[in-house]
C-alpha cells in the first residue's frame, strides 16, 4: 500500500477513535447506557464522574441543569472547548441520553425553585462582583481555564477545568435560571462555591447573572468543517534525488530553529530487524518550546508531535510529506490548540518548500 494512503488511513482511524460520536448508533434508542458509553463516557467517565469533560453526576449539576440545558448542550456543544456538537443524533436518542444522565441524581434530589423569566440586575455592579469572585477561575472576559481539561493540562488540585462563560454554546444552552441556580447552590465536588455561603445576597447574584448574560459570545469556526477543509497530509514534490532532498530537508529544519532528532529508513521505525530501504526515509524533528505549549493545552497532541517528515521515492521521483497539524488539531475542538497548530502548519509548509525549492 502506498505510504500516503497508509497515512490517510491512520488519520482516518484517529478521527473515528476521537470523534466516535459521528458514527451512527446500531442499537435501540431506549438503551441509554449504550448510547452514553458510545458518545459520552470517553470524556465524562463511565459513571459521569468526569475526566476530560465535566462531571455530569454531581447532584448540584443535575439540580441546576434542566432538560432544555442538557438538550441544547448535546446539540450545540461548546465550540472551541472540547465538547462537540452531536447534530447527528435523533431527538429520541438525545431524550434517551438525558433520561440516562438524570438517573444519576440521588433519590429526593430536587431542582431549585427559580422563576423562568429573565432576571433583572445591574450589569455594572455585576462586573465588579465578577472581577472579585469569578475572574480568577473563569477568566477576566469569561474565557475559562486554559487547555482541554485532560489531566496533564489541568492543575492537580482542580477536579474540573473552569468552563468558558463566554462560549456561544453555553450562553445558548443556559437560561438565566440555570446560571442563577448554579451561583446559589455552587457545585459540591468542584471548586465552584455557593455564592450565598460566601455572603452574597440574591440581588448580588442577579447582578452577576445579567453580567454573564452580557458576555459577547466568542466567534469560533466549526471544527468539523475546518477539519473537512484541510488535507490530512502536507506534501511537496522534490526536484532532487533522495540524498539531496534529505540534506536540504535537514538544512531547512535547522533554519526553522527545530532540533533534528533522527534520520532513518521508514521500515526501521517499525522493526530494528527490517532491512534498510533507501526509497522510504523518515526525518524526525521537534520545536520543544512549541511541544511544551501544546502538551499543556492537551497531551493528546502526542498523536502527531514531534514532527515527522517522510520522504518517498517512486519511479525515480521523490516526495516529502508530513501530517497536517491543522487537520488533527480540529479533532480536539480547542481554539487555543488551533492557534498553535495554525502556526506549526506554516512552519511545516515553509520547511517543505525550502527543502524542495
Protein Blocks (a to p, Z undefined) as FASTA:
>chain_A
ZZklmmmmmmmmmmmmmmmmlpccfbdfklmklmmmmmmmmmnopnonopjbccfkbmkl
mmmmcfklmmmmmmnopghilpacdfkbcfklmmmmmmmmmmmpcghiacddddfbdcdd
dfklmmmmmmmmmmmmnopnonopedjhiaklpcfklcbdcddfkbmklmmmpcfklmmm
mmmnopghiabdcfklnopafklmmmmmmmmmmpccdddddfklmmmmpcfbdcdddfbd
fklmmmmmmmmmmmnopacfbdcdfklmmomkbccdfkbccdddddfklmmmmmmmomkl
mmmpccddddddeehiacdddddfklmmmmnopaklmmmmmmmmmmmmmmmmmmmZZ
